[in-house]
Amino acid sequence: GAIKGEIADEASPAININFGFNNATFFHPVYKQKITNASLTGTFNNGSKHDLTTTSLRLSNIKLLSEGKSISGYLNIVNLENPIIDTHLKGGVALNNVLRFIPNHVFEKATGDIDFDIEFKGSVADLKTKQGYSRIETTGDLKFKNIKTKLTSYPHEISIHFH
């Protein structure tokens, strides 16, 4: 990486950082989640104005395994003050692993798999208004396999099976 320029009340240096990893393993002890065979290439650049409005983060060649499920794709974010996201992610996750990351969810238990191939291009701010929805580009597929859930406030188990 490189940092060049003055740091003062009215000035910030140019920041350009290239990073990445190959065949890395990560473990989160609280969520008991392990990611293996992880690889990606990344760049961080604070742009021509050296501020959040021109800052970009680009993650490409994302590849990883989590609980036997693979995920691949890319993620680009520009303008960290009003983020604009361009991403394409493909892979699969086990529903119970996703719920480990969501605090206070409504499920007593949940099993099954979700396969996805999704693309998203748009501003995070546009997700907050009905008018903004028309400016967002999305495409993709979600496939639910052998889903079984039990809501904490509902006495019966719910099963979804597609053939």
LINKA-V171263 format. One record per residue. N is the residue number from 1. SS is DSSP state (alpha for helix, beta for strand, coil for the rest). Layout:
n->{N	N}
ss->{SS	SS}
This chain:
n->{1	2	3	4	5	6	7	8	9	10	11	12	13	14	15	16	17	18	19	20	21	22	23	24	25	26	27	28	29	30	31	32	33	34	35	36	37	38	39	40	41	42	43	44	45	46	47	48	49	50	51	52	53	54	55	56	57	58	59	60	61	62	63	64	65	66	67	68	69	70	71	72	73	74	75	76	77	78	79	80	81	82	83	84	85	86	87	88	89	90	91	92	93	94	95	96	97	98	99	100	101	102	103	104	105	106	107	108	109	110	111	112	113	114	115	116	117	118	119	120	121	122	123	124	125	126	127	128	129	130	131	132	133	134	135	136	137	138	139	140	141	142	143	144	145	146	147	148	149	150	151	152	153	154	155	156	157	158	159	160	161	162	163}
ss->{coil	beta	beta	beta	coil	coil	coil	beta	coil	coil	beta	coil	coil	beta	beta	beta	beta	beta	beta	beta	beta	beta	beta	beta	beta	beta	beta	beta	coil	coil	coil	coil	beta	beta	beta	beta	beta	beta	beta	beta	beta	beta	beta	beta	beta	coil	coil	coil	coil	coil	coil	alpha	alpha	alpha	coil	beta	beta	beta	beta	beta	beta	beta	beta	beta	beta	beta	coil	coil	beta	beta	beta	beta	beta	beta	beta	beta	beta	beta	coil	coil	coil	coil	coil	beta	beta	beta	beta	beta	beta	beta	beta	beta	beta	beta	alpha	alpha	alpha	alpha	alpha	coil	coil	coil	coil	coil	coil	coil	beta	beta	beta	beta	beta	beta	beta	beta	beta	beta	beta	beta	beta	beta	beta	beta	beta	coil	alpha	alpha	alpha	alpha	coil	alpha	alpha	alpha	alpha	coil	coil	coil	beta	beta	beta	beta	beta	beta	beta	beta	beta	beta	beta	beta	beta	beta	beta	coil	coil	coil	coil	coil	beta	beta	beta	beta	coil	coil	coil}
